Amino acid sequence: MDTSPRLAFVDLETTGTTAQQDRITEIGIVQVDERGMREWSSLVNPGRPIPPAIQALTGISDAMVADAPAFAALADEIAARLEGRLFIAHNARFDQSFLREEFRRLERPFRPEVLCTVRLSRKLYPQHRYHNLDALIARHGLRFQARHRALDDARLLWHFWQVVQNEFPAWHIDDMVESLLGRVRWPEHLDPGLPDTLPDGHGVYVFYGPQDQALYVGRADRLRDKVLSHFQPARWKSAKARRLAEQVRRIEWMETGGTIGALLHENRLLRVLAPTHNRRPRSAIPPADPGWPYPGPVGIREARMIHVVERWQFLGSATSDEALHELLEAGHSECDYEVHRILRDRLNMVPLLKLGPPRH
């Protein structure tokens, strides 16, 4: 790491635990850089009632946030305080997900480099079983004024960081942080702006090589994270993984709406492209014709997409009535036993759309 790193220790209080449904009620930021340490915090009007249990835990009431600014009014201030800094939080995925969702609602990107102090504590103190914030307070004698208030908890993380700096040599901390960050070694021949365009949801992706040959097909629940992981040396587990990253010249991807769509599209791409770095798909031939249990084609809805299947043949995905009609008109070919393997135990667990009568 830089000898004078730019750090932001961050903590949030929220109305609950789900970023897509709940909202932020308070944010605290401790900035640390070559100029020293600076603090900033604000209550945030969540635009909804705070559950009584959360009020009891944090001490933040509906009355306290009634006249507080909404997140949209604070967004520029927050973005400026976090820009270019290592985002450090306890259970960092929680805080990052809430901020990312708030910025998404404003149609603004939010993709900081993130370090989780839970994971850092586990790396540095593997002899201890617990690494929650209360455990760190007890173990390291950290001082605080008010637990479960954003700025005080952010200060605790800064104090923990200082303890770590005093207990371990700088090179050791740097190694631990580097391994946790999984920093990306982005190839020079790829568009440097591409990581910012990769979506965060379910999808499939294809890596192409120098002669535009398909190298690798993958699927992911978090497409951006999975694609970038191929270019993080700390995650390379073999020389083959390193060679793949070095050979990539072009990347294509597709959002699929969910896990089932990702499996179906991955299967199709593996068969059509025969990428050189994937294992060959296993032959999934059942002992007898599995039979099609529906009178005609069915649709599997995931997010905005409908995946169309007929007689164990994946016809494709549609996001509009016109595209759906085109898929149905195209018809089907013979049974794809790999599609049968993917769907046989899943069709009973998802709502299905009956898309038409049987066709002959």
C-alpha positions in Angstrom: 0.0 0.0 0.0 1.0 3.6 -0.4 3.1 4.9 2.6 0.4 7.6 3.1 -2.8 5.8 2.2 -6.1 7.7 1.9 -8.5 5.9 4.1 -12.2 6.3 5.0 -13.6 4.4 8.0 -17.3 4.2 7.5 -20.3 3.1 9.6 -24.1 3.3 8.9 -27.2 2.9 10.9 -30.2 1.7 9.0 -33.9 0.8 9.4 -33.1 -2.9 8.8 -30.8 -5.4 7.2 -31.9 -5.5 3.5 -30.4 -2.8 1.3 -33.1 -3.1 -1.4 -35.9 -2.6 1.2 -34.4 -0.7 4.1 -32.8 2.7 4.2 -30.0 4.6 6.0 -30.7 6.6 9.1 -27.2 7.8 10.0 -23.7 7.8 8.4 -20.4 8.4 10.0 -17.1 8.8 8.2 -13.5 9.2 9.6 -11.1 10.3 6.9 -7.4 9.6 7.4 -4.6 10.8 5.1 -1.3 12.7 5.0 -3.2 15.7 6.5 -4.4 13.8 9.5 -7.8 12.7 10.7 -11.2 14.4 10.1 -14.6 13.3 11.1 -18.1 13.9 9.6 -21.5 12.5 10.3 -25.1 13.2 9.6 -28.5 11.8 10.5 -30.5 10.8 7.3 -34.2 10.9 6.9 -35.0 7.4 5.6 -38.5 8.3 4.4 -40.1 5.6 6.4 -40.7 4.7 10.1 -37.8 3.2 12.0 -38.9 -0.1 13.6 -39.1 0.0 17.4 -36.4 -2.6 17.9 -34.0 -0.6 15.8 -34.8 2.6 17.7 -34.0 0.7 20.9 -30.7 -0.6 19.5 -29.4 2.7 18.0 -31.2 5.3 20.1 -32.2 7.0 16.8 -35.9 7.8 16.8 -38.4 8.9 14.1 -38.4 12.3 15.7 -34.6 12.7 15.4 -34.6 12.0 11.7 -37.8 13.9 10.9 -35.9 17.1 9.9 -32.7 15.4 8.7 -31.8 15.6 5.1 -32.7 12.8 2.7 -29.8 10.8 1.3 -30.2 12.5 -2.1 -29.3 15.9 -0.4 -26.2 14.3 1.1 -25.0 12.3 -1.9 -22.5 14.9 -3.2 -21.0 15.3 0.3 -20.7 11.6 0.9 -19.2 10.9 -2.6 -16.6 13.6 -2.1 -15.5 12.3 1.3 -15.1 8.7 0.0 -13.7 9.5 -3.5 -10.2 8.0 -4.0 -10.1 6.4 -0.5 -10.0 2.8 0.7 -13.5 2.2 2.1 -13.0 0.4 5.5 -16.0 -0.9 7.4 -16.9 -3.8 9.8 -19.0 -6.4 7.8 -18.2 -4.1 4.9 -20.5 -5.8 2.5 -23.4 -4.5 4.6 -22.4 -0.8 4.5 -21.2 -1.0 0.9 -24.5 -2.5 -0.2 -26.6 0.1 1.4 -24.6 3.0 -0.1 -24.5 1.3 -3.5 -28.2 0.9 -3.4 -28.8 4.6 -2.4 -26.5 5.8 -5.2 -28.2 3.4 -7.6 -31.5 5.0 -6.9 -29.9 8.3 -7.9 -28.5 6.6 -11.0 -24.9 7.2 -9.8 -22.1 4.6 -9.7 -20.6 3.6 -6.4 -17.8 1.1 -6.6 -15.1 1.9 -4.0 -12.2 -0.4 -3.1 -13.4 -2.1 0.1 -11.6 -3.5 3.1 -13.6 -5.4 5.7 -12.2 -5.2 9.3 -13.9 -8.5 10.2 -11.9 -10.3 7.6 -8.8 -8.3 8.5 -9.1 -9.3 12.1 -9.5 -13.0 11.2 -6.4 -12.8 9.1 -4.3 -11.0 11.8 -5.7 -12.8 14.9 -6.6 -16.3 13.7 -6.2 -17.6 17.3 -9.4 -15.8 18.3 -12.9 -17.2 17.6 -14.9 -14.0 17.6 -14.3 -10.9 15.5 -17.5 -8.8 15.9 -17.0 -5.2 17.0 -17.8 -5.9 20.6 -15.2 -8.6 20.6 -12.6 -6.2 19.2 -13.5 -3.6 21.9 -13.0 -6.2 24.7 -9.8 -7.7 23.2 -8.0 -4.5 22.3 -9.3 -2.1 24.9 -11.0 0.2 22.3 -12.7 3.2 23.8 -16.1 4.5 22.7 -18.9 6.8 23.8 -22.0 5.4 22.2 -22.2 2.0 20.5 -24.5 1.6 17.5 -24.1 5.3 16.5 -22.4 5.8 13.2 -19.6 8.1 14.0 -18.6 6.4 17.2 -18.5 3.0 15.5 -16.4 4.5 12.7 -14.0 5.9 15.3 -13.7 2.4 16.8 -12.5 1.1 13.4 -9.9 3.9 13.2 -8.7 2.9 16.8 -8.6 -0.7 15.7 -6.5 0.2 12.7 -4.0 2.1 15.0 -3.7 -1.0 17.3 -3.0 -3.2 14.3 -0.3 -0.7 13.1 1.4 -1.0 16.5 1.2 -4.7 16.8 2.4 -5.9 13.3 5.2 -4.8 10.9 4.0 -2.7 8.0 4.9 -5.3 5.4 2.8 -7.9 7.1 -0.3 -5.7 7.3 0.3 -4.7 3.6 0.3 -8.4 2.6 -2.9 -9.1 4.5 -4.6 -6.1 3.1 -3.5 -6.9 -0.5 -4.8 -10.4 -0.2 -8.2 -9.2 1.1 -8.6 -6.4 -1.5 -8.0 -8.7 -4.5 -6.7 -5.8 -6.5 -7.3 -6.1 -10.2 -4.4 -6.2 -12.7 -6.5 -5.0 -15.7 -4.9 -5.8 -19.1 -3.7 -2.8 -21.1 -5.4 -4.0 -24.3 -8.9 -4.0 -22.7 -11.0 -0.9 -22.4 -10.1 0.7 -19.0 -13.7 1.9 -18.6 -15.2 -1.6 -19.0 -15.2 -2.6 -15.3 -17.6 0.4 -14.6 -20.0 -0.9 -17.3 -20.2 -4.5 -15.9 -23.5 -5.1 -14.1 -23.8 -6.4 -10.6 -26.5 -9.0 -11.1 -26.8 -12.5 -12.5 -25.3 -13.2 -15.9 -23.0 -15.1 -18.2 -19.8 -13.9 -19.8 -17.3 -14.9 -22.5 -13.6 -14.3 -22.8 -12.2 -14.1 -26.3 -8.5 -14.5 -27.2 -6.2 -12.9 -29.8 -7.8 -14.5 -32.9 -11.3 -13.9 -31.4 -11.4 -17.5 -30.3 -13.6 -18.3 -27.4 -11.4 -18.9 -24.4 -13.8 -19.2 -21.4 -17.5 -19.1 -20.6 -18.6 -18.4 -17.1 -21.7 -17.6 -15.1 -22.1 -15.5 -11.9 -24.6 -14.3 -9.4 -22.6 -11.0 -9.3 -21.3 -10.6 -12.8 -19.0 -7.7 -12.2 -17.3 -9.3 -9.2 -16.8 -12.6 -11.0 -15.3 -11.1 -14.2 -12.9 -8.9 -12.2 -11.8 -11.9 -10.1 -10.1 -13.4 -13.1 -7.8 -10.4 -13.1 -6.9 -10.4 -9.4 -3.5 -12.2 -9.0 -4.3 -12.9 -5.3 -7.1 -15.2 -6.5 -5.1 -17.1 -9.2 -5.0 -20.7 -8.0 -3.0 -22.1 -11.0 -0.8 -21.2 -13.9 -3.8 -21.9 -16.1 -5.8 -19.1 -14.4 -2.9 -16.7 -15.0 -2.6 -17.7 -18.6 -6.3 -17.1 -19.2 -6.1 -13.6 -17.8 -3.1 -12.8 -20.0 -4.8 -14.1 -23.2 -8.1 -12.2 -22.9 -8.6 -9.6 -25.6 -12.3 -9.1 -25.6 -15.2 -9.7 -23.1 -18.9 -10.1 -23.8 -21.6 -10.6 -21.2 -25.3 -10.9 -20.8 -27.6 -10.3 -17.8 -29.9 -13.3 -17.2 -32.2 -12.1 -14.5 -31.4 -15.0 -12.2 -29.6 -18.3 -11.5 -31.7 -20.5 -13.8 -31.2 -18.2 -16.7 -27.4 -18.1 -16.1 -27.3 -21.9 -16.1 -29.3 -22.2 -19.3 -27.3 -19.6 -21.2 -24.0 -21.0 -20.0 -25.0 -24.4 -21.2 -25.9 -23.0 -24.6 -22.7 -21.0 -25.0 -20.5 -23.9 -23.9 -22.0 -26.0 -26.7 -21.9 -23.3 -29.4 -18.5 -21.8 -28.7 -16.5 -24.8 -27.3 -14.2 -22.5 -25.3 -10.7 -23.8 -24.9 -10.3 -23.1 -21.1 -13.6 -24.8 -20.0 -13.9 -28.4 -19.1 -16.0 -30.2 -21.7 -19.6 -30.5 -20.7 -20.5 -33.9 -19.4 -22.9 -36.0 -21.5 -26.2 -36.0 -19.6 -28.1 -38.8 -21.3 -30.8 -40.4 -19.1 -31.6 -44.1 -19.5 -34.9 -43.3 -21.2 -36.7 -40.4 -22.8 -37.5 -38.1 -19.8 -40.8 -36.9 -21.4 -42.1 -33.4 -21.3 -44.6 -32.9 -18.5 -46.5 -29.9 -20.0 -48.8 -29.6 -22.9 -46.7 -26.9 -24.6 -43.9 -24.4 -24.0 -43.4 -22.9 -20.6 -41.7 -19.7 -19.4 -39.6 -19.2 -16.3 -39.7 -15.6 -15.1 -36.6 -14.2 -13.4 -36.6 -10.4 -12.9 -37.5 -8.8 -16.2 -36.7 -11.9 -18.2 -38.8 -14.9 -19.3 -36.7 -18.0 -20.2 -38.6 -20.2 -22.7 -38.3 -24.0 -22.6 -40.2 -26.6 -24.7 -39.6 -30.4 -24.6 -36.4 -29.9 -22.6 -35.0 -27.5 -25.2 -34.0 -24.0 -24.1 -35.4 -21.6 -26.8 -33.9 -18.4 -25.3 -34.9 -15.5 -23.1 -37.2 -12.6 -23.8 -37.8 -9.2 -22.2 -40.7 -8.1 -24.4 -43.9 -9.6 -25.9 -42.4 -9.3 -29.4 -39.2 -11.1 -28.5 -41.3 -13.8 -26.7 -43.4 -14.3 -29.8 -40.3 -14.7 -32.0 -38.9 -17.4 -29.7 -42.2 -19.3 -29.8 -42.4 -19.0 -33.6 -38.9 -20.4 -34.0 -40.0 -23.7 -32.5 -37.8 -26.3 -31.0 -35.3 -29.1 -31.8 -34.6 -32.4 -30.1 -34.4 -32.8 -26.4 -31.3 -31.3 -24.7 -30.5 -33.7 -21.9 -28.3 -31.1 -20.2 -31.3 -28.7 -20.0 -33.2 -31.6 -18.5 -30.5 -32.1 -15.9 -30.5 -28.3 -15.1 -34.3 -28.0 -14.8 -35.7 -31.3 -13.6 -35.5 -30.4 -9.9 -36.1 -26.7 -10.4 -39.3 -26.5 -12.4 -41.4 -27.6 -9.4 -40.0 -24.8 -7.3 -40.6 -21.8 -9.6 -43.8 -20.3 -11.0 -44.3 -21.2 -14.6 -46.0 -19.4 -17.4 -48.0 -21.6 -19.8 -47.1 -20.1 -23.2 -49.3 -22.0 -25.6 -50.8 -25.3 -26.9 -48.6 -28.2 -28.0 -47.0 -27.9 -31.5 -46.3 -30.7 -33.8 
